[in-house]
Amino acid sequence: MSDTPQKIPLPSFERKIGDSVQTTARITRVRYVNPENSYAILDAVTRKRIPFTMVGTLALFKVDDEVRVKGTWVDSKYGVQLKVDTCEIALPTSSVGMVRFLSSQLTGIGIRMAERIIERFGDETINIFDHDPERLLEVQGITEKKLKIILRDWEEKQGNRQIFVYLQGHGLSYDLSAKLIGIYGKKIVTILNQQPYLLSKEVTGIGFKRADQIAMQMGIKPDDPMRIEAGIDYALYDAENNEGHCYLPKPILIENAARLLQIDASCIQPYINDLINRRSIRRDVDDDGETIIYRSFLWNLECSVAQEIARMIHASSHSCPGEEDMERIQRIENRFGIELAESQRKAVLTGLSEKFMVITGGPGTGKTTLVKVFVAAAEEQNIPIFLAAPTGRAAKRLSETTGHEARTIHRLLEYAYSDDAHGAFTRNQDNPLESGIYVIDESSMIDLMLMRSLLVALPNDARIVFVGDVDQLPSVGMGTVLKDLIASQSVPVIRLETVFRQAEQSLIVQNAHRINSGLYPIVPTREQMADPKCEFYLFNAGTSEHAEFLVEQLVCEKLPKRYGINPMTDIQVLCPMRQNTGGVEHLNQILQNKLNPHGAPIEMGYQDFRLGDRVMQLRNDYDRDVYNGDIGTIIEADKGKILVDFEGRIVEYNKKAIENLVLSYACTVHKSQGSEYPAVVCIFLRGQSFMLQRNLIYTALTRARKIAIFITDQYTLKSAIDNNRPATRYTRLARRIIDAV
């Protein structure tokens, strides 16, 4: 018999993958915490001194906490770990445990102070904290001031623990409970009892179905009026945020709400009437006399935009251009060595005299040249002129092509955060912008909300010129503002249709106009594609896997070798969608591994970033002066921060800000709006056909400055070009502009 002590197995704590376990343990080490999603890796030891590692939403817990934990054993690259389902503080039973508990949990209590408290009150300590806290003044070192601090901390932590118990008692998982408490604090109990469906609009990752499940767990019945009204409201909300609609025809609203709620459509009508009577939603009629339904917020928004346009138009009379203006434009043409088309000259004269106008045209029609001349003409007359665009990249491109400062619309309106961390524009009707002429480029990207914010900030004596390609994709947000402005026929519109000779020679420009007209693009022959001057290529891909292989070959080898371009900065892959094979996320992984295989991993946030990665900013960040769509390179990572180089401007990101970055070797076509790239590689696959439409193909192609490559098949591309229907959005802005003007 061996003298080696035999390990006695503990049946309830055997580390068998997939088995559940429940135990009480003390946390001994915090290995990792992600503050963005509260995920943590903790070492712990059971009361029988068996060490183990647990993972889950555990950021609230710290070293020396005693916890009751329940979970499942899982295998990982770090060994067997306990994936936690529920975890809560367990009050200690020993005096040593009590000392550790008080000193680790409460601000103002160290080990010595905790020992004095236990020595004074013994087993009654917790009862004293809960029911007779004034007696803590009997302990040496606890003053009135310190007592207030200790009790505030005690009440907050006890309150959170009680909320955890309450939420988990109603069937909410530990992870979801932690997330909701992190967002709402103690208010979450009131919200769940009174407004549980609010979660579907305010909490990322909780749609209506999940909020409905939570509401049911809280005791809401399927026929509860609150539930049915919430379903109607969410059907409208979903149409706005996912499809860009401003309203829904009543029959479609009823159908969508009934499907969402899984009840008979006949039950919906009475609740629509109730919501209308309370003005939570608004009833209107379209041009055919059919009933349409808005959320009140959007009905007011549409009306407000129309009224602001009418205000601008009627604020003062316009001036008529004269001979002096014609001579001025001629001088500027001579200075720049250009010759404007008649439509361009008309646009410059109109913009200098009218209060409100729109300039629209496709690629190669001279929008950029026109704006450059327009800026020069305004400056020659000492008229203040301001240039802006919806995105940072579009503003930068506008600045580079005109030689005049351009800003994002958000920066123009001076977006700022208040003390409660809510942002708002400081330029508004009470603090208007300066007088002058405002030129807004890439106007097809402006949604209804941004349009209103811009218009209300304009003084009566300002003039505004919207420049954009109305045939591109509509804004990501609600409405089709530029299209509606043009359709209203209430403001001057200049359409640039002449393609200039130099642009006319470009196959990219030719094919963009062909696609926009519903025609199949000109595809070069094999011999023509062998010419290094060829600009447009089409490669057939029968499967998404074949398409991804072609992308990898083109981006990483063939294009850099043939054209001498840098795949990390000069090539952009564009896709219709994010998920699945042939989507943005999968292609980003492929290209990251191919183009940056040896980049040091960055252990920050939940994304798989590496040093040297190409990344894109997802939201406007005014503190860091980076904007939605800006592309940069990670150049340094150290001590909880990373540095990103945005074309020479170095920006620092902490753990919180990094959640606004994503890999950008590939991005969606929507995300590329307002940007241009030396080369674009576009994937259009048959499996993505529900996303494919003419204006998406057109927008993708017009992002290319020198080289455009389509990876698709003839049937898919032709079907997408023929599909011009999905661009329609439910909006009444054009009619409201007509009525207001």
Beta strands, then each sheet from edge to edge (+ up, - down):
strand 1: 20-34
strand 2: 39-46
strand 3: 51-57
strand 4: 66-76
strand 5: 79-89
strand 6: 248-249
strand 7: 281-285
strand 8: 291-295
strand 9: 356-361
strand 10: 385-389
strand 11: 406-408
strand 12: 415-417
strand 13: 423-425
strand 14: 437-440
strand 15: 463-468
strand 16: 493-496
strand 17: 536-540
strand 18: 571-575
strand 19: 601-602
strand 20: 609-610
strand 21: 614-617
strand 22: 631-638
strand 23: 641-646
strand 24: 649-654
strand 25: 661-663
strand 26: 666-668
strand 27: 677-683
strand 28: 704-712
sheet 1: 1+ 2- 3+ 5+ 4- 1+
sheet 2: 6+ 8- 7+
sheet 3: 11+ 10+ 14+ 15+ 9+ 16+
sheet 4: 12+ 13-
sheet 5: 17+ 28+ 27+ 18+ 26+
sheet 6: 19+ 20-
sheet 7: 24+ 23- 22+ 21- 25+
end
